[in-house]
């Protein structure tokens, strides 16, 4: 897994959050507010689930990418980070747990 890509994407999202460039889809998301962003995360999750249940790999991967992108947007919008999620996963998978 290329976590460096996810980290660079998160940095780009943070930059978009701060700068809000006109015409950017990400800017539109941030300006819509946290509730709309979370709603979008839910929509993408449902689309992923439906495509995965239908064993449509290509569509599921496409929707999975949308889900991951919108999830990262939601983290940035709330002032949280991918590192927070990774730390929790690491905590859960310590030896003896």
Secondary structure, 3 states (H helix, E strand, C coil): CCHHHHHHHHHHHHHHHHHCCCCCHHHHHHHHCHHHHHHHHHHHHHHHHHHHHCCCHHHHHHHHHHHHHHHHHHHHHCCCCHHHHHHHHHHHCCCCC
